[in-house]
Amino acid sequence: MTAKQMRTILEICAALSAERDREALLSRILDAAMDLTRCDGGTLYLLGPDGLHFCRMVTRSLGVRQGGHDAPITLPPVPLSASHVCARAVLENRLINVPDVYKSRSFDFSGARRYDAMTGYRTRSVLVAPLTDDRGGLIGVLQLINALTADGRPARFTPGMEPLVTALAAQAAISLTNMQYSEQIAALLDSLVGALSAAIDQRTPYNASHTRSMVKYAVRFLDWLDRTGDPRRFDPDRRRAFLLSVWLHDVGKLTVPLEVMDKADRLGPALERIERRFTEMELLDRIALLEGRLDGPERSARAARRDAALERIRRDNTAGFLPDEEIAALEELAARTYTDENGRTRPWLTEDERTSLTVRRGTLTARERAVMEGHVTATARILAQVAFPKQYAQVPEWAADHHELLNGKGYPAHKTAAELPWEVRLLTILDIFDALTARDRPYKPPMPVEKALSVLQSMVREGSLDGEILALFEKSRAWEETT
């Protein structure tokens, strides 16, 4: 191998190693081999369970180029029979050089002859090299056709070309194998994400719906950036890393008790205990009436006060927001007492019940909210155990920071704008938007899209969210179904 040929091989190897797109890589392998040997045609096969599958077919003098998404090859796979030269290269794991297919008696070249008869082409020489991965496994075959002389006439592949093609085939196999490993890692991550999402789904269906909705919005938004040629569009690695962070952002909710995560109203099971207590008060008054310790009008007045109180408790238990006057009324009600059958003084509402019922907005007490907010630290802790590849190394941080706000008022670390990358800012907007518009939350009705956007805009004005990203999100209409 000459120094020039060595440089050419190294340049080709560097180009193949740098290629990230599988379809482009397959085409480059065949084109590089044809350029290196200065031949007119070639076929790249990949090994499958039922034989050698046509992957790329090129005949430059006829302007033929088949394979890939734009020109799929529909020919059936070549069976692993020793009569086919490409199959023999696999079966015997060796390079095969045929000077003239029309004079060969060792292989079945009937297909080449039929091709020549249909096109007027003249297949002469064939050089076939197996593609072997780093573990010695065969993954395909590189078949080159019709080496050309300096004046363009078909000739045989010289022995000097064989080590060049062998070296190129080895590099091609390495590049394909590395890409396959990368795809396997991606598939492993996908399966991990699927398993974790399924686990969340089994615990609380609404949360899995939340994650799936966010992923749909994210995909549509990123697609819109691509379609519009926006300079902020994501490259494939960044896109995949971001979508992984969306899928995994709520994985920490696996650690949150269901009675907190799915709390549909303020009191939860405590409402039933309050109702039993009010029934007890009614029965005690009946007994007092029968024993002459209570007259009829007073008993009726007490019953009316209790009925009004219980109606207020039930109403406020599911209210979205409690104004000051309503909280004051509940505080007064909680201060009332009664005497039980043992002569002990009991409150109408226990301290825990009062605390739960007087939550101003939502259903969670401060203690329960702290438990719920702990899901982000649990997310960080869980994802820290995953050995993410380098290109996805930021996924745990992005996922765990989705409740941080630009003004430092988020949680858990109270990060500020300088610490929050574009991806986290976008993830936060997607999360809040779906939380506002979701139709399957057990604790609140859905908010119309325009009102939800208005809420997000108010958060931009107060310095919590990124206004530029929100404007892009609004333009994308990513929440709308597309065909």
Secondary structure, DSSP 8 states (H G I E B T S, - for coil): --HHHHHHHHHHHHHHHH---HHHHHHHHHHHHHHHHTEEEEEEEEEETTEEEEEEEEEGGGTEEE-SSSS------B---TTSHHHHHHHTTS-EEES-TTT-SSS--HHHHHHHHHH------EEEEEEE-TTS-EEEEEEEEEEE-TTS-EE---TTHHHHHHHHHHHHHHHHHHHHHHHHHHHHHHHHHHHHHHHHHHH-HHHHHHHHHHHHHHHHHHHHHHHTT-TT---HHHHHHHHHHHHHTTGGGGGS-HHHHT--SSSTTHHHHHHHHHHHHHHHHHHHHHTTSS-HHHHHHHHHHHHHHHHHHHHHHH-SB--HHHHHHHHHHHT-EEE-TTS-EEESS-HHHHHHHT-SBSS--HHHHHHHHTHHHHHHHHHTTS---GGGTTHHHHHHTTT--TBS-SSSS--BGGG--HHHHHHHHHHHHHHHH-S--TTS----HHHHHHHHHHHHHTTSS-HHHHHHHHHHTTTS---
